[in-house]
Amino acid sequence: MAGFSSIMSEFQTTGEAEGYDAWFRAKVETAMTSTEPGIPHDQVMAMVQEIIEQNRPR
């Protein structure tokens, strides 16, 4: 990874960044080739809102 700068990255090393990149690409590939039905946008947004509400400081 040419020009790697830990100042501009959340990773401490090039190896950490490359490891994350490989993991992320594998997750995307799995999702793109999945034959399972998708979740409607409105349903996902409702699920996220519920998580936000559950974790909101009281």
A tleap script that builds the chain and sets N, CA, C and O, in Angstrom:
source leaprc.protein.ff14SB
mol = sequence {
  NMET ALA GLY PHE SER SER ILE MET SER GLU
  PHE GLN THR THR GLY GLU ALA GLU GLY TYR
  ASP ALA TRP PHE ARG ALA LYS VAL GLU THR
  ALA MET THR SER THR GLU PRO GLY ILE PRO
  HIE ASP GLN VAL MET ALA MET VAL GLN GLU
  ILE ILE GLU GLN ASN ARG PRO CARG
}
set mol.1.N position { 0.863 -1.167 0.000 }
set mol.1.CA position { 0.000 0.000 0.000 }
set mol.1.C position { 0.907 1.225 0.000 }
set mol.1.O position { 1.406 1.642 1.045 }
set mol.2.N position { 1.106 1.776 -1.145 }
set mol.2.CA position { 2.016 2.907 -1.291 }
set mol.2.C position { 1.468 4.143 -0.594 }
set mol.2.O position { 0.269 4.417 -0.643 }
set mol.3.N position { 2.342 4.874 0.045 }
set mol.3.CA position { 1.955 6.120 0.667 }
set mol.3.C position { 1.095 5.968 1.904 }
set mol.3.O position { 0.361 6.893 2.252 }
set mol.4.N position { 1.162 4.830 2.581 }
set mol.4.CA position { 0.360 4.612 3.783 }
set mol.4.C position { 0.786 5.590 4.865 }
set mol.4.O position { 1.976 5.737 5.142 }
set mol.5.N position { -0.174 6.249 5.469 }
set mol.5.CA position { 0.095 7.179 6.551 }
set mol.5.C position { -0.859 6.889 7.693 }
set mol.5.O position { -2.074 7.005 7.530 }
set mol.6.N position { -0.320 6.509 8.857 }
set mol.6.CA position { -1.183 6.235 9.999 }
set mol.6.C position { -1.884 7.492 10.489 }
set mol.6.O position { -2.867 7.404 11.225 }
set mol.7.N position { -1.393 8.659 10.091 }
set mol.7.CA position { -2.039 9.917 10.467 }
set mol.7.C position { -3.410 10.013 9.787 }
set mol.7.O position { -4.347 10.575 10.354 }
set mol.8.N position { -3.523 9.477 8.596 }
set mol.8.CA position { -4.765 9.581 7.836 }
set mol.8.C position { -5.553 8.277 7.849 }
set mol.8.O position { -6.472 8.100 7.050 }
set mol.9.N position { -5.206 7.377 8.738 }
set mol.9.CA position { -5.870 6.096 8.794 }
set mol.9.C position { -6.181 5.725 10.227 }
set mol.9.O position { -5.464 6.128 11.143 }
set mol.10.N position { -7.246 4.958 10.431 }
set mol.10.CA position { -7.574 4.482 11.773 }
set mol.10.C position { -6.723 3.281 12.147 }
set mol.10.O position { -6.778 2.818 13.286 }
set mol.11.N position { -5.936 2.769 11.205 }
set mol.11.CA position { -5.115 1.592 11.445 }
set mol.11.C position { -3.697 2.000 11.793 }
set mol.11.O position { -3.191 3.009 11.304 }
set mol.12.N position { -3.065 1.212 12.637 }
set mol.12.CA position { -1.716 1.524 13.074 }
set mol.12.C position { -0.651 1.078 12.075 }
set mol.12.O position { 0.434 1.657 12.014 }
set mol.13.N position { -0.969 0.045 11.293 }
set mol.13.CA position { 0.021 -0.485 10.352 }
set mol.13.C position { -0.623 -0.748 8.999 }
set mol.13.O position { -1.845 -0.816 8.871 }
set mol.14.N position { 0.226 -0.891 8.005 }
set mol.14.CA position { -0.238 -1.255 6.676 }
set mol.14.C position { -0.905 -2.626 6.721 }
set mol.14.O position { -1.915 -2.850 6.055 }
set mol.15.N position { -0.343 -3.537 7.503 }
set mol.15.CA position { -0.906 -4.876 7.620 }
set mol.15.C position { -2.328 -4.855 8.165 }
set mol.15.O position { -3.193 -5.581 7.676 }
set mol.16.N position { -2.571 -4.029 9.170 }
set mol.16.CA position { -3.928 -3.900 9.717 }
set mol.16.C position { -4.883 -3.370 8.652 }
set mol.16.O position { -5.997 -3.875 8.508 }
set mol.17.N position { -4.456 -2.368 7.915 }
set mol.17.CA position { -5.298 -1.789 6.868 }
set mol.17.C position { -5.581 -2.813 5.776 }
set mol.17.O position { -6.715 -2.932 5.313 }
set mol.18.N position { -4.559 -3.549 5.367 }
set mol.18.CA position { -4.748 -4.560 4.329 }
set mol.18.C position { -5.638 -5.702 4.816 }
set mol.18.O position { -6.448 -6.226 4.052 }
set mol.19.N position { -5.492 -6.085 6.077 }
set mol.19.CA position { -6.344 -7.121 6.644 }
set mol.19.C position { -7.802 -6.705 6.669 }
set mol.19.O position { -8.688 -7.490 6.333 }
set mol.20.N position { -8.046 -5.459 7.069 }
set mol.20.CA position { -9.416 -4.949 7.083 }
set mol.20.C position { -9.973 -4.896 5.667 }
set mol.20.O position { -11.120 -5.275 5.432 }
set mol.21.N position { -9.164 -4.427 4.725 }
set mol.21.CA position { -9.603 -4.330 3.341 }
set mol.21.C position { -10.012 -5.704 2.806 }
set mol.21.O position { -11.041 -5.833 2.143 }
set mol.22.N position { -9.213 -6.720 3.093 }
set mol.22.CA position { -9.532 -8.078 2.637 }
set mol.22.C position { -10.829 -8.568 3.278 }
set mol.22.O position { -11.672 -9.152 2.597 }
set mol.23.N position { -10.994 -8.336 4.573 }
set mol.23.CA position { -12.216 -8.735 5.276 }
set mol.23.C position { -13.430 -8.037 4.675 }
set mol.23.O position { -14.453 -8.667 4.410 }
set mol.24.N position { -13.304 -6.720 4.461 }
set mol.24.CA position { -14.417 -5.934 3.936 }
set mol.24.C position { -14.798 -6.390 2.531 }
set mol.24.O position { -15.979 -6.536 2.215 }
set mol.25.N position { -13.793 -6.613 1.695 }
set mol.25.CA position { -14.072 -7.068 0.330 }
set mol.25.C position { -14.769 -8.425 0.325 }
set mol.25.O position { -15.653 -8.660 -0.499 }
set mol.26.N position { -14.386 -9.315 1.228 }
set mol.26.CA position { -15.025 -10.627 1.324 }
set mol.26.C position { -16.483 -10.478 1.744 }
set mol.26.O position { -17.352 -11.170 1.213 }
set mol.27.N position { -16.763 -9.585 2.688 }
set mol.27.CA position { -18.139 -9.340 3.128 }
set mol.27.C position { -18.990 -8.799 1.980 }
set mol.27.O position { -20.129 -9.226 1.792 }
set mol.28.N position { -18.437 -7.861 1.216 }
set mol.28.CA position { -19.167 -7.284 0.088 }
set mol.28.C position { -19.429 -8.357 -0.967 }
set mol.28.O position { -20.537 -8.452 -1.495 }
set mol.29.N position { -18.423 -9.156 -1.272 }
set mol.29.CA position { -18.582 -10.231 -2.256 }
set mol.29.C position { -19.672 -11.203 -1.820 }
set mol.29.O position { -20.508 -11.601 -2.632 }
set mol.30.N position { -19.670 -11.585 -0.552 }
set mol.30.CA position { -20.692 -12.488 -0.020 }
set mol.30.C position { -22.079 -11.883 -0.169 }
set mol.30.O position { -23.019 -12.564 -0.581 }
set mol.31.N position { -22.206 -10.611 0.164 }
set mol.31.CA position { -23.509 -9.938 0.062 }
set mol.31.C position { -23.970 -9.841 -1.387 }
set mol.31.O position { -25.148 -10.033 -1.686 }
set mol.32.N position { -23.043 -9.545 -2.277 }
set mol.32.CA position { -23.416 -9.371 -3.682 }
set mol.32.C position { -23.815 -10.682 -4.350 }
set mol.32.O position { -24.597 -10.675 -5.301 }
set mol.33.N position { -23.295 -11.792 -3.872 }
set mol.33.CA position { -23.619 -13.081 -4.485 }
set mol.33.C position { -24.712 -13.839 -3.725 }
set mol.33.O position { -25.079 -14.952 -4.102 }
set mol.34.N position { -25.217 -13.244 -2.676 }
set mol.34.CA position { -26.258 -13.877 -1.873 }
set mol.34.C position { -27.549 -14.033 -2.679 }
set mol.34.O position { -27.914 -13.163 -3.470 }
set mol.35.N position { -28.214 -15.135 -2.467 }
set mol.35.CA position { -29.507 -15.351 -3.114 }
set mol.35.C position { -30.660 -15.140 -2.134 }
set mol.35.O position { -31.823 -15.319 -2.494 }
set mol.36.N position { -30.342 -14.765 -0.912 }
set mol.36.CA position { -31.385 -14.496 0.075 }
set mol.36.C position { -32.113 -13.200 -0.297 }
set mol.36.O position { -31.508 -12.286 -0.856 }
set mol.37.N position { -33.405 -13.122 0.012 }
set mol.37.CA position { -34.141 -11.892 -0.319 }
set mol.37.C position { -33.602 -10.707 0.487 }
set mol.37.O position { -33.167 -10.860 1.628 }
set mol.38.N position { -33.641 -9.538 -0.126 }
set mol.38.CA position { -33.198 -8.331 0.553 }
set mol.38.C position { -34.210 -7.877 1.592 }
set mol.38.O position { -35.331 -8.383 1.648 }
set mol.39.N position { -33.805 -6.924 2.409 }
set mol.39.CA position { -34.697 -6.347 3.414 }
set mol.39.C position { -35.113 -4.973 2.895 }
set mol.39.O position { -34.258 -4.171 2.520 }
set mol.40.N position { -36.412 -4.694 2.869 }
set mol.40.CA position { -36.867 -3.386 2.382 }
set mol.40.C position { -36.254 -2.234 3.191 }
set mol.40.O position { -36.048 -2.344 4.399 }
set mol.41.N position { -35.975 -1.148 2.504 }
set mol.41.CA position { -35.337 0.022 3.101 }
set mol.41.C position { -36.080 0.507 4.339 }
set mol.41.O position { -35.461 0.768 5.370 }
set mol.42.N position { -37.384 0.627 4.246 }
set mol.42.CA position { -38.175 1.118 5.382 }
set mol.42.C position { -38.021 0.218 6.604 }
set mol.42.O position { -37.971 0.706 7.733 }
set mol.43.N position { -37.945 -1.087 6.384 }
set mol.43.CA position { -37.778 -2.020 7.495 }
set mol.43.C position { -36.395 -1.851 8.136 }
set mol.43.O position { -36.270 -1.867 9.361 }
set mol.44.N position { -35.374 -1.691 7.319 }
set mol.44.CA position { -34.019 -1.479 7.849 }
set mol.44.C position { -33.965 -0.188 8.648 }
set mol.44.O position { -33.385 -0.152 9.732 }
set mol.45.N position { -34.562 0.866 8.124 }
set mol.45.CA position { -34.548 2.156 8.821 }
set mol.45.C position { -35.273 2.057 10.158 }
set mol.45.O position { -34.837 2.660 11.139 }
set mol.46.N position { -36.361 1.314 10.213 }
set mol.46.CA position { -37.087 1.130 11.471 }
set mol.46.C position { -36.232 0.358 12.472 }
set mol.46.O position { -36.234 0.668 13.664 }
set mol.47.N position { -35.501 -0.649 11.988 }
set mol.47.CA position { -34.620 -1.424 12.864 }
set mol.47.C position { -33.497 -0.542 13.430 }
set mol.47.O position { -33.167 -0.623 14.613 }
set mol.48.N position { -32.922 0.290 12.573 }
set mol.48.CA position { -31.845 1.184 13.010 }
set mol.48.C position { -32.378 2.198 14.021 }
set mol.48.O position { -31.725 2.475 15.027 }
set mol.49.N position { -33.543 2.740 13.760 }
set mol.49.CA position { -34.140 3.720 14.688 }
set mol.49.C position { -34.376 3.093 16.048 }
set mol.49.O position { -34.169 3.742 17.073 }
set mol.50.N position { -34.807 1.841 16.071 }
set mol.50.CA position { -35.027 1.143 17.332 }
set mol.50.C position { -33.712 0.990 18.108 }
set mol.50.O position { -33.674 1.173 19.325 }
set mol.51.N position { -32.646 0.656 17.392 }
set mol.51.CA position { -31.328 0.536 18.039 }
set mol.51.C position { -30.892 1.885 18.606 }
set mol.51.O position { -30.370 1.959 19.719 }
set mol.52.N position { -31.109 2.939 17.842 }
set mol.52.CA position { -30.739 4.285 18.311 }
set mol.52.C position { -31.516 4.631 19.577 }
set mol.52.O position { -30.944 5.122 20.550 }
set mol.53.N position { -32.805 4.374 19.559 }
set mol.53.CA position { -33.642 4.680 20.726 }
set mol.53.C position { -33.216 3.877 21.956 }
set mol.53.O position { -33.199 4.408 23.067 }
set mol.54.N position { -32.876 2.616 21.767 }
set mol.54.CA position { -32.465 1.771 22.885 }
set mol.54.C position { -31.140 2.221 23.493 }
set mol.54.O position { -30.871 1.965 24.666 }
set mol.55.N position { -30.319 2.890 22.695 }
set mol.55.CA position { -28.991 3.294 23.169 }
set mol.55.C position { -28.880 4.777 23.466 }
set mol.55.O position { -27.797 5.269 23.787 }
set mol.56.N position { -29.983 5.490 23.363 }
set mol.56.CA position { -29.992 6.926 23.640 }
set mol.56.C position { -29.839 7.133 25.153 }
set mol.56.O position { -30.507 6.462 25.940 }
set mol.57.N position { -28.978 8.040 25.554 }
set mol.57.CA position { -28.852 8.318 27.000 }
set mol.57.C position { -30.186 8.791 27.559 }
set mol.57.O position { -30.920 9.542 26.917 }
set mol.58.N position { -30.474 8.344 28.738 }
set mol.58.CA position { -31.755 8.680 29.380 }
set mol.58.C position { -31.606 9.915 30.231 }
set mol.58.O position { -32.573 10.357 30.851 }
savepdb mol mol.pdb
quit
